[in-house]
Amino acid sequence: MKELAKKENLEIVDILVEKQTAKKPGRPVLAEMLKRIEAGEAAGILAWHPDRLARNSVDGGQIIYLVDTGVIKELKFPTFWFDYFRLSYYLGSQNI
């Protein structure tokens, strides 16, 4: 992941590791990360795969909402990425 960040010229604000399963809502590290993003500490998320972020509708919905409202501007993964405009188009957002 560090190599991808370097290659893509991404500024890494922090490296967070969540040990709790993404199948159930209420993960403390995810909650703290999203809180920090909402506070403006970062504008995107770099993760191994989207299912590492959310495998439940509560966490997934919160991430989608933050993308839809422009708080999260990019989601990047080694195999693909979304920016606000692509993800909003993909999700059918009316806010563009």
Biopython code that builds the backbone (N, CA, C, O; Angstrom):
import numpy as np
from Bio.PDB.StructureBuilder import StructureBuilder

atoms = [
    (1, "MET", "N", (0.818, -1.192, 0.000)),
    (1, "MET", "CA", (0.000, 0.000, 0.000)),
    (1, "MET", "C", (0.868, 1.264, 0.000)),
    (1, "MET", "O", (0.534, 2.254, -0.651)),
    (2, "LYS", "N", (1.969, 1.220, 0.728)),
    (2, "LYS", "CA", (2.861, 2.374, 0.741)),
    (2, "LYS", "C", (3.449, 2.631, -0.639)),
    (2, "LYS", "O", (3.632, 3.781, -1.037)),
    (3, "GLU", "N", (3.745, 1.552, -1.373)),
    (3, "GLU", "CA", (4.275, 1.705, -2.729)),
    (3, "GLU", "C", (3.237, 2.341, -3.651)),
    (3, "GLU", "O", (3.575, 3.192, -4.474)),
    (4, "LEU", "N", (1.980, 1.931, -3.514)),
    (4, "LEU", "CA", (0.908, 2.516, -4.318)),
    (4, "LEU", "C", (0.760, 3.997, -4.000)),
    (4, "LEU", "O", (0.620, 4.821, -4.904)),
    (5, "ALA", "N", (0.791, 4.333, -2.716)),
    (5, "ALA", "CA", (0.680, 5.734, -2.317)),
    (5, "ALA", "C", (1.811, 6.563, -2.912)),
    (5, "ALA", "O", (1.591, 7.676, -3.390)),
    (6, "LYS", "N", (3.006, 6.019, -2.879)),
    (6, "LYS", "CA", (4.146, 6.739, -3.443)),
    (6, "LYS", "C", (3.985, 6.893, -4.952)),
    (6, "LYS", "O", (4.201, 7.978, -5.492)),
    (7, "LYS", "N", (3.606, 5.812, -5.636)),
    (7, "LYS", "CA", (3.428, 5.834, -7.083)),
    (7, "LYS", "C", (2.347, 6.834, -7.497)),
    (7, "LYS", "O", (2.506, 7.541, -8.492)),
    (8, "GLU", "N", (1.270, 6.894, -6.754)),
    (8, "GLU", "CA", (0.148, 7.777, -7.065)),
    (8, "GLU", "C", (0.314, 9.182, -6.466)),
    (8, "GLU", "O", (-0.564, 10.032, -6.613)),
    (9, "ASN", "N", (1.440, 9.416, -5.797)),
    (9, "ASN", "CA", (1.722, 10.697, -5.171)),
    (9, "ASN", "C", (0.635, 11.094, -4.167)),
    (9, "ASN", "O", (0.158, 12.229, -4.162)),
    (10, "LEU", "N", (0.260, 10.140, -3.323)),
    (10, "LEU", "CA", (-0.766, 10.376, -2.313)),
    (10, "LEU", "C", (-0.128, 10.741, -0.984)),
    (10, "LEU", "O", (0.866, 10.142, -0.573)),
    (11, "GLU", "N", (-0.700, 11.713, -0.327)),
    (11, "GLU", "CA", (-0.246, 12.063, 1.011)),
    (11, "GLU", "C", (-0.957, 11.150, 2.005)),
    (11, "GLU", "O", (-2.186, 11.140, 2.067)),
    (12, "ILE", "N", (-0.204, 10.396, 2.770)),
    (12, "ILE", "CA", (-0.772, 9.513, 3.786)),
    (12, "ILE", "C", (-0.798, 10.264, 5.108)),
    (12, "ILE", "O", (0.247, 10.636, 5.641)),
    (13, "VAL", "N", (-1.991, 10.484, 5.632)),
    (13, "VAL", "CA", (-2.150, 11.196, 6.900)),
    (13, "VAL", "C", (-1.872, 10.255, 8.064)),
    (13, "VAL", "O", (-1.248, 10.649, 9.050)),
    (14, "ASP", "N", (-2.335, 9.013, 7.952)),
    (14, "ASP", "CA", (-2.163, 8.037, 9.020)),
    (14, "ASP", "C", (-2.403, 6.649, 8.441)),
    (14, "ASP", "O", (-3.085, 6.499, 7.428)),
    (15, "ILE", "N", (-1.850, 5.660, 9.076)),
    (15, "ILE", "CA", (-2.096, 4.268, 8.697)),
    (15, "ILE", "C", (-2.881, 3.639, 9.838)),
    (15, "ILE", "O", (-2.417, 3.581, 10.977)),
    (16, "LEU", "N", (-4.073, 3.172, 9.512)),
    (16, "LEU", "CA", (-4.959, 2.594, 10.518)),
    (16, "LEU", "C", (-5.201, 1.126, 10.198)),
    (16, "LEU", "O", (-5.356, 0.752, 9.035)),
    (17, "VAL", "N", (-5.232, 0.310, 11.223)),
    (17, "VAL", "CA", (-5.467, -1.111, 11.057)),
    (17, "VAL", "C", (-6.660, -1.498, 11.926)),
    (17, "VAL", "O", (-6.646, -1.322, 13.145)),
    (18, "GLU", "N", (-7.677, -2.021, 11.280)),
    (18, "GLU", "CA", (-8.891, -2.476, 11.984)),
    (18, "GLU", "C", (-8.820, -3.987, 12.100)),
    (18, "GLU", "O", (-8.664, -4.681, 11.096)),
    (19, "LYS", "N", (-8.932, -4.497, 13.302)),
    (19, "LYS", "CA", (-8.852, -5.944, 13.520)),
    (19, "LYS", "C", (-10.224, -6.585, 13.651)),
    (19, "LYS", "O", (-10.345, -7.810, 13.657)),
    (20, "GLN", "N", (-11.239, -5.772, 13.756)),
    (20, "GLN", "CA", (-12.605, -6.261, 13.898)),
    (20, "GLN", "C", (-13.196, -6.561, 12.521)),
    (20, "GLN", "O", (-12.869, -5.873, 11.553)),
    (21, "THR", "N", (-14.043, -7.553, 12.414)),
    (21, "THR", "CA", (-14.655, -7.904, 11.140)),
    (21, "THR", "C", (-15.515, -6.759, 10.586)),
    (21, "THR", "O", (-16.128, -6.001, 11.338)),
    (22, "ALA", "N", (-15.541, -6.657, 9.266)),
    (22, "ALA", "CA", (-16.356, -5.623, 8.614)),
    (22, "ALA", "C", (-17.790, -6.102, 8.394)),
    (22, "ALA", "O", (-18.610, -5.363, 7.850)),
    (23, "LYS", "N", (-18.098, -7.321, 8.808)),
    (23, "LYS", "CA", (-19.449, -7.852, 8.622)),
    (23, "LYS", "C", (-20.471, -7.190, 9.539)),
    (23, "LYS", "O", (-21.657, -7.120, 9.216)),
    (24, "LYS", "N", (-19.998, -6.703, 10.689)),
    (24, "LYS", "CA", (-20.913, -6.083, 11.651)),
    (24, "LYS", "C", (-20.557, -4.617, 11.839)),
    (24, "LYS", "O", (-19.377, -4.270, 11.866)),
    (25, "PRO", "N", (-21.567, -3.743, 11.971)),
    (25, "PRO", "CA", (-21.287, -2.320, 12.221)),
    (25, "PRO", "C", (-20.689, -2.102, 13.610)),
    (25, "PRO", "O", (-20.754, -2.969, 14.482)),
    (26, "GLY", "N", (-20.112, -0.928, 13.784)),
    (26, "GLY", "CA", (-19.617, -0.546, 15.101)),
    (26, "GLY", "C", (-18.128, -0.733, 15.297)),
    (26, "GLY", "O", (-17.674, -0.934, 16.423)),
    (27, "ARG", "N", (-17.364, -0.672, 14.224)),
    (27, "ARG", "CA", (-15.917, -0.824, 14.351)),
    (27, "ARG", "C", (-15.283, 0.487, 14.794)),
    (27, "ARG", "O", (-15.458, 1.504, 14.123)),
    (28, "PRO", "N", (-14.552, 0.491, 15.904)),
    (28, "PRO", "CA", (-14.003, 1.746, 16.449)),
    (28, "PRO", "C", (-12.976, 2.432, 15.550)),
    (28, "PRO", "O", (-12.963, 3.661, 15.470)),
    (29, "VAL", "N", (-12.123, 1.677, 14.877)),
    (29, "VAL", "CA", (-11.105, 2.304, 14.036)),
    (29, "VAL", "C", (-11.761, 2.967, 12.826)),
    (29, "VAL", "O", (-11.389, 4.082, 12.458)),
    (30, "LEU", "N", (-12.729, 2.299, 12.206)),
    (30, "LEU", "CA", (-13.461, 2.898, 11.086)),
    (30, "LEU", "C", (-14.183, 4.168, 11.538)),
    (30, "LEU", "O", (-14.139, 5.189, 10.853)),
    (31, "ALA", "N", (-14.839, 4.101, 12.680)),
    (31, "ALA", "CA", (-15.567, 5.270, 13.197)),
    (31, "ALA", "C", (-14.624, 6.452, 13.418)),
    (31, "ALA", "O", (-14.954, 7.586, 13.071)),
    (32, "GLU", "N", (-13.462, 6.188, 13.990)),
    (32, "GLU", "CA", (-12.488, 7.251, 14.233)),
    (32, "GLU", "C", (-11.958, 7.812, 12.911)),
    (32, "GLU", "O", (-11.794, 9.024, 12.775)),
    (33, "MET", "N", (-11.689, 6.938, 11.942)),
    (33, "MET", "CA", (-11.203, 7.391, 10.648)),
    (33, "MET", "C", (-12.225, 8.300, 9.972)),
    (33, "MET", "O", (-11.869, 9.368, 9.473)),
    (34, "LEU", "N", (-13.477, 7.890, 9.951)),
    (34, "LEU", "CA", (-14.513, 8.704, 9.308)),
    (34, "LEU", "C", (-14.702, 10.030, 10.037)),
    (34, "LEU", "O", (-14.935, 11.059, 9.403)),
    (35, "LYS", "N", (-14.603, 10.011, 11.351)),
    (35, "LYS", "CA", (-14.696, 11.248, 12.151)),
    (35, "LYS", "C", (-13.557, 12.207, 11.766)),
    (35, "LYS", "O", (-13.774, 13.410, 11.622)),
    (36, "ARG", "N", (-12.363, 11.672, 11.604)),
    (36, "ARG", "CA", (-11.221, 12.502, 11.233)),
    (36, "ARG", "C", (-11.362, 13.043, 9.810)),
    (36, "ARG", "O", (-10.982, 14.181, 9.537)),
    (37, "ILE", "N", (-11.905, 12.234, 8.913)),
    (37, "ILE", "CA", (-12.139, 12.705, 7.546)),
    (37, "ILE", "C", (-13.178, 13.825, 7.565)),
    (37, "ILE", "O", (-13.009, 14.837, 6.884)),
    (38, "GLU", "N", (-14.246, 13.654, 8.338)),
    (38, "GLU", "CA", (-15.270, 14.701, 8.455)),
    (38, "GLU", "C", (-14.683, 15.986, 9.031)),
    (38, "GLU", "O", (-15.142, 17.080, 8.701)),
    (39, "ALA", "N", (-13.675, 15.859, 9.886)),
    (39, "ALA", "CA", (-13.029, 17.034, 10.482)),
    (39, "ALA", "C", (-12.037, 17.688, 9.519)),
    (39, "ALA", "O", (-11.462, 18.730, 9.834)),
    (40, "GLY", "N", (-11.836, 17.080, 8.346)),
    (40, "GLY", "CA", (-10.961, 17.676, 7.347)),
    (40, "GLY", "C", (-9.512, 17.231, 7.406)),
    (40, "GLY", "O", (-8.664, 17.813, 6.730)),
    (41, "GLU", "N", (-9.208, 16.213, 8.199)),
    (41, "GLU", "CA", (-7.823, 15.748, 8.300)),
    (41, "GLU", "C", (-7.353, 15.025, 7.038)),
    (41, "GLU", "O", (-6.156, 14.986, 6.754)),
    (42, "ALA", "N", (-8.282, 14.459, 6.288)),
    (42, "ALA", "CA", (-7.960, 13.744, 5.048)),
    (42, "ALA", "C", (-9.145, 13.894, 4.102)),
    (42, "ALA", "O", (-10.245, 14.263, 4.514)),
    (43, "ALA", "N", (-8.901, 13.600, 2.825)),
    (43, "ALA", "CA", (-9.961, 13.752, 1.825)),
    (43, "ALA", "C", (-10.317, 12.430, 1.151)),
    (43, "ALA", "O", (-11.210, 12.379, 0.305)),
    (44, "GLY", "N", (-9.619, 11.363, 1.528)),
    (44, "GLY", "CA", (-9.891, 10.093, 0.885)),
    (44, "GLY", "C", (-9.421, 8.923, 1.712)),
    (44, "GLY", "O", (-8.861, 9.076, 2.797)),
    (45, "ILE", "N", (-9.669, 7.739, 1.159)),
    (45, "ILE", "CA", (-9.300, 6.496, 1.831)),
    (45, "ILE", "C", (-8.540, 5.623, 0.834)),
    (45, "ILE", "O", (-8.953, 5.461, -0.315)),
    (46, "LEU", "N", (-7.439, 5.075, 1.292)),
    (46, "LEU", "CA", (-6.672, 4.091, 0.543)),
    (46, "LEU", "C", (-6.796, 2.783, 1.309)),
    (46, "LEU", "O", (-6.416, 2.707, 2.478)),
    (47, "ALA", "N", (-7.323, 1.757, 0.661)),
    (47, "ALA", "CA", (-7.511, 0.460, 1.320)),
    (47, "ALA", "C", (-7.194, -0.659, 0.342)),
    (47, "ALA", "O", (-7.148, -0.446, -0.869)),
    (48, "TRP", "N", (-6.976, -1.849, 0.878)),
    (48, "TRP", "CA", (-6.639, -2.993, 0.055)),
    (48, "TRP", "C", (-7.763, -3.344, -0.914)),
    (48, "TRP", "O", (-7.506, -3.632, -2.083)),
    (49, "HIS", "N", (-9.022, -3.323, -0.431)),
    (49, "HIS", "CA", (-10.183, -3.689, -1.241)),
    (49, "HIS", "C", (-11.412, -3.052, -0.601)),
    (49, "HIS", "O", (-11.438, -2.858, 0.614)),
    (50, "PRO", "N", (-12.435, -2.719, -1.400)),
    (50, "PRO", "CA", (-13.642, -2.109, -0.811)),
    (50, "PRO", "C", (-14.270, -2.938, 0.305)),
    (50, "PRO", "O", (-14.835, -2.376, 1.243)),
    (51, "ASP", "N", (-14.182, -4.262, 0.218)),
    (51, "ASP", "CA", (-14.803, -5.056, 1.280)),
    (51, "ASP", "C", (-14.039, -4.984, 2.594)),
    (51, "ASP", "O", (-14.523, -5.478, 3.611)),
    (52, "ARG", "N", (-12.863, -4.383, 2.595)),
    (52, "ARG", "CA", (-12.145, -4.144, 3.849)),
    (52, "ARG", "C", (-12.745, -2.942, 4.574)),
    (52, "ARG", "O", (-12.585, -2.800, 5.786)),
    (53, "LEU", "N", (-13.430, -2.085, 3.835)),
    (53, "LEU", "CA", (-14.065, -0.919, 4.450)),
    (53, "LEU", "C", (-15.422, -1.255, 5.027)),
    (53, "LEU", "O", (-15.740, -0.858, 6.148)),
    (54, "ALA", "N", (-16.226, -1.984, 4.269)),
    (54, "ALA", "CA", (-17.594, -2.255, 4.723)),
    (54, "ALA", "C", (-18.142, -3.509, 4.073)),
    (54, "ALA", "O", (-18.125, -3.662, 2.851)),
    (55, "ARG", "N", (-18.621, -4.392, 4.911)),
    (55, "ARG", "CA", (-19.325, -5.566, 4.424)),
    (55, "ARG", "C", (-20.701, -5.623, 5.082)),
    (55, "ARG", "O", (-21.328, -6.678, 5.170)),
    (56, "ASN", "N", (-21.145, -4.469, 5.534)),
    (56, "ASN", "CA", (-22.484, -4.344, 6.107)),
    (56, "ASN", "C", (-23.082, -3.036, 5.623)),
    (56, "ASN", "O", (-22.355, -2.115, 5.251)),
    (57, "SER", "N", (-24.399, -2.953, 5.626)),
    (57, "SER", "CA", (-25.078, -1.797, 5.039)),
    (57, "SER", "C", (-24.915, -0.513, 5.851)),
    (57, "SER", "O", (-24.995, 0.581, 5.292)),
    (58, "VAL", "N", (-24.691, -0.630, 7.144)),
    (58, "VAL", "CA", (-24.545, 0.577, 7.982)),
    (58, "VAL", "C", (-23.235, 1.287, 7.648)),
    (58, "VAL", "O", (-23.236, 2.474, 7.324)),
    (59, "ASP", "N", (-22.129, 0.567, 7.725)),
    (59, "ASP", "CA", (-20.830, 1.179, 7.414)),
    (59, "ASP", "C", (-20.761, 1.591, 5.946)),
    (59, "ASP", "O", (-20.274, 2.674, 5.623)),
    (60, "GLY", "N", (-21.248, 0.727, 5.063)),
    (60, "GLY", "CA", (-21.248, 1.047, 3.640)),
    (60, "GLY", "C", (-22.065, 2.288, 3.343)),
    (60, "GLY", "O", (-21.656, 3.137, 2.550)),
    (61, "GLY", "N", (-23.228, 2.393, 3.985)),
    (61, "GLY", "CA", (-24.082, 3.561, 3.793)),
    (61, "GLY", "C", (-23.430, 4.842, 4.280)),
    (61, "GLY", "O", (-23.576, 5.895, 3.659)),
    (62, "GLN", "N", (-22.714, 4.754, 5.384)),
    (62, "GLN", "CA", (-22.034, 5.940, 5.916)),
    (62, "GLN", "C", (-20.928, 6.394, 4.957)),
    (62, "GLN", "O", (-20.775, 7.590, 4.712)),
    (63, "ILE", "N", (-20.166, 5.456, 4.421)),
    (63, "ILE", "CA", (-19.111, 5.809, 3.471)),
    (63, "ILE", "C", (-19.720, 6.395, 2.200)),
    (63, "ILE", "O", (-19.233, 7.403, 1.688)),
    (64, "ILE", "N", (-20.771, 5.775, 1.694)),
    (64, "ILE", "CA", (-21.439, 6.289, 0.490)),
    (64, "ILE", "C", (-21.981, 7.687, 0.737)),
    (64, "ILE", "O", (-21.863, 8.553, -0.129)),
    (65, "TYR", "N", (-22.573, 7.924, 1.906)),
    (65, "TYR", "CA", (-23.099, 9.253, 2.228)),
    (65, "TYR", "C", (-21.974, 10.292, 2.232)),
    (65, "TYR", "O", (-22.140, 11.388, 1.697)),
    (66, "LEU", "N", (-20.832, 9.949, 2.833)),
    (66, "LEU", "CA", (-19.716, 10.901, 2.883)),
    (66, "LEU", "C", (-19.144, 11.168, 1.498)),
    (66, "LEU", "O", (-18.673, 12.272, 1.228)),
    (67, "VAL", "N", (-19.179, 10.175, 0.620)),
    (67, "VAL", "CA", (-18.767, 10.405, -0.771)),
    (67, "VAL", "C", (-19.804, 11.278, -1.463)),
    (67, "VAL", "O", (-19.461, 12.240, -2.150)),
    (68, "ASP", "N", (-21.064, 10.936, -1.279)),
    (68, "ASP", "CA", (-22.148, 11.658, -1.938)),
    (68, "ASP", "C", (-22.179, 13.135, -1.553)),
    (68, "ASP", "O", (-22.530, 13.981, -2.376)),
    (69, "THR", "N", (-21.819, 13.446, -0.325)),
    (69, "THR", "CA", (-21.826, 14.833, 0.134)),
    (69, "THR", "C", (-20.488, 15.537, -0.100)),
    (69, "THR", "O", (-20.324, 16.703, 0.260)),
    (70, "GLY", "N", (-19.529, 14.823, -0.706)),
    (70, "GLY", "CA", (-18.247, 15.438, -1.042)),
    (70, "GLY", "C", (-17.241, 15.472, 0.082)),
    (70, "GLY", "O", (-16.172, 16.063, -0.074)),
    (71, "VAL", "N", (-17.542, 14.864, 1.199)),
    (71, "VAL", "CA", (-16.592, 14.830, 2.317)),
    (71, "VAL", "C", (-15.432, 13.897, 1.969)),
    (71, "VAL", "O", (-14.266, 14.258, 2.133)),
    (72, "ILE", "N", (-15.757, 12.704, 1.491)),
    (72, "ILE", "CA", (-14.740, 11.795, 0.968)),
    (72, "ILE", "C", (-14.662, 12.048, -0.534)),
    (72, "ILE", "O", (-15.643, 11.879, -1.258)),
    (73, "LYS", "N", (-13.495, 12.451, -0.983)),
    (73, "LYS", "CA", (-13.332, 12.815, -2.381)),
    (73, "LYS", "C", (-12.755, 11.686, -3.229)),
    (73, "LYS", "O", (-12.935, 11.671, -4.447)),
    (74, "GLU", "N", (-12.068, 10.751, -2.599)),
    (74, "GLU", "CA", (-11.485, 9.637, -3.341)),
    (74, "GLU", "C", (-11.474, 8.371, -2.496)),
    (74, "GLU", "O", (-11.236, 8.410, -1.289)),
    (75, "LEU", "N", (-11.736, 7.259, -3.151)),
    (75, "LEU", "CA", (-11.537, 5.932, -2.585)),
    (75, "LEU", "C", (-10.572, 5.233, -3.525)),
    (75, "LEU", "O", (-10.880, 5.051, -4.703)),
    (76, "LYS", "N", (-9.413, 4.842, -3.025)),
    (76, "LYS", "CA", (-8.410, 4.206, -3.884)),
    (76, "LYS", "C", (-8.074, 2.821, -3.345)),
    (76, "LYS", "O", (-7.970, 2.593, -2.140)),
    (77, "PHE", "N", (-7.908, 1.907, -4.305)),
    (77, "PHE", "CA", (-7.564, 0.527, -4.013)),
    (77, "PHE", "C", (-6.509, 0.110, -5.034)),
    (77, "PHE", "O", (-6.433, 0.725, -6.098)),
    (78, "PRO", "N", (-5.701, -0.898, -4.759)),
    (78, "PRO", "CA", (-4.662, -1.291, -5.717)),
    (78, "PRO", "C", (-5.192, -1.645, -7.101)),
    (78, "PRO", "O", (-4.494, -1.435, -8.093)),
    (79, "THR", "N", (-6.401, -2.175, -7.190)),
    (79, "THR", "CA", (-6.903, -2.626, -8.483)),
    (79, "THR", "C", (-7.845, -1.641, -9.167)),
    (79, "THR", "O", (-8.063, -1.751, -10.374)),
    (80, "PHE", "N", (-8.409, -0.687, -8.437)),
    (80, "PHE", "CA", (-9.287, 0.316, -9.028)),
    (80, "PHE", "C", (-9.485, 1.460, -8.053)),
    (80, "PHE", "O", (-9.106, 1.366, -6.886)),
    (81, "TRP", "N", (-10.088, 2.549, -8.541)),
    (81, "TRP", "CA", (-10.339, 3.690, -7.668)),
    (81, "TRP", "C", (-11.585, 4.426, -8.119)),
    (81, "TRP", "O", (-12.033, 4.300, -9.259)),
    (82, "PHE", "N", (-12.133, 5.199, -7.192)),
    (82, "PHE", "CA", (-13.268, 6.068, -7.463)),
    (82, "PHE", "C", (-12.944, 7.453, -6.936)),
    (82, "PHE", "O", (-12.387, 7.590, -5.847)),
    (83, "ASP", "N", (-13.282, 8.461, -7.685)),
    (83, "ASP", "CA", (-13.264, 9.805, -7.130)),
    (83, "ASP", "C", (-14.721, 10.223, -6.933)),
    (83, "ASP", "O", (-15.632, 9.479, -7.297)),
    (84, "TYR", "N", (-14.942, 11.386, -6.372)),
    (84, "TYR", "CA", (-16.297, 11.837, -6.042)),
    (84, "TYR", "C", (-17.231, 11.782, -7.251)),
    (84, "TYR", "O", (-18.355, 11.292, -7.147)),
    (85, "PHE", "N", (-16.766, 12.283, -8.392)),
    (85, "PHE", "CA", (-17.635, 12.358, -9.560)),
    (85, "PHE", "C", (-17.955, 10.979, -10.134)),
    (85, "PHE", "O", (-19.102, 10.705, -10.487)),
    (86, "ARG", "N", (-16.957, 10.120, -10.228)),
    (86, "ARG", "CA", (-17.206, 8.768, -10.743)),
    (86, "ARG", "C", (-18.120, 7.979, -9.816)),
    (86, "ARG", "O", (-19.050, 7.319, -10.279)),
    (87, "LEU", "N", (-17.866, 8.040, -8.517)),
    (87, "LEU", "CA", (-18.680, 7.279, -7.576)),
    (87, "LEU", "C", (-20.094, 7.828, -7.511)),
    (87, "LEU", "O", (-21.051, 7.057, -7.442)),
    (88, "SER", "N", (-20.243, 9.136, -7.531)),
    (88, "SER", "CA", (-21.572, 9.731, -7.503)),
    (88, "SER", "C", (-22.364, 9.348, -8.748)),
    (88, "SER", "O", (-23.562, 9.071, -8.673)),
    (89, "TYR", "N", (-21.689, 9.334, -9.887)),
    (89, "TYR", "CA", (-22.353, 8.921, -11.125)),
    (89, "TYR", "C", (-22.763, 7.452, -11.019)),
    (89, "TYR", "O", (-23.884, 7.077, -11.364)),
    (90, "TYR", "N", (-21.835, 6.635, -10.537)),
    (90, "TYR", "CA", (-22.090, 5.198, -10.395)),
    (90, "TYR", "C", (-23.275, 4.940, -9.460)),
    (90, "TYR", "O", (-24.086, 4.047, -9.708)),
    (91, "LEU", "N", (-23.367, 5.722, -8.391)),
    (91, "LEU", "CA", (-24.446, 5.533, -7.411)),
    (91, "LEU", "C", (-25.719, 6.278, -7.784)),
    (91, "LEU", "O", (-26.738, 6.139, -7.108)),
    (92, "GLY", "N", (-25.670, 7.068, -8.855)),
    (92, "GLY", "CA", (-26.855, 7.798, -9.288)),
    (92, "GLY", "C", (-27.153, 9.008, -8.423)),
    (92, "GLY", "O", (-28.321, 9.340, -8.217)),
    (93, "SER", "N", (-26.131, 9.671, -7.914)),
    (93, "SER", "CA", (-26.336, 10.822, -7.045)),
    (93, "SER", "C", (-27.039, 11.970, -7.772)),
    (93, "SER", "O", (-26.824, 12.196, -8.963)),
    (94, "GLN", "N", (-27.854, 12.664, -7.051)),
    (94, "GLN", "CA", (-28.532, 13.845, -7.575)),
    (94, "GLN", "C", (-27.817, 15.130, -7.172)),
    (94, "GLN", "O", (-28.275, 16.224, -7.506)),
    (95, "ASN", "N", (-26.697, 15.008, -6.456)),
    (95, "ASN", "CA", (-26.015, 16.184, -5.911)),
    (95, "ASN", "C", (-24.924, 16.729, -6.793)),
    (95, "ASN", "O", (-24.190, 17.618, -6.360)),
    (96, "ILE", "N", (-24.778, 16.245, -8.000)),
    (96, "ILE", "CA", (-23.695, 16.751, -8.861)),
    (96, "ILE", "C", (-24.202, 17.942, -9.644)),
    (96, "ILE", "O", (-23.457, 18.525, -10.431)),
]
sb = StructureBuilder()
sb.init_structure("model")
sb.init_model(0)
sb.init_chain("A")
sb.init_seg("    ")
for serial, (resi, resn, name, xyz) in enumerate(atoms, 1):
    if name == "N":
        sb.init_residue(resn, " ", resi, " ")
    sb.init_atom(name, np.array(xyz, "f"), 0.0, 1.0, " ", f" {name:<3s}", serial, name[0])
structure = sb.get_structure()
